[in-house]
Amino acid sequence: MKNWKKVATVSSAVLAAVVLAACSSTSSNSSSTTTASSTSPKDVKGTVTLWVDTPQVAEFKPIVAAFEKEYPNVKVTLTQSPRLI
């Protein structure tokens, strides 16, 4: 059970980082640049596709639901991938 919690925590952090990185913009004007710490979760918008091994899909559904609750303008598509190993 401890391993599942570690996977869930790391996956949530990676997913959040991907969303924030995808939503950031580069600007040549330094005065208009915002940092991730000043961005409200409601200001983050976009879509993310998360590929997960088929046996782990059920474990990721609550993680995706919690993420989408925190970031209501982000749509996460959970996609099953065949087990590679």
Order of alpha helices (4+ residues) and beta strands (2+ residues): alpha-beta-alpha-beta
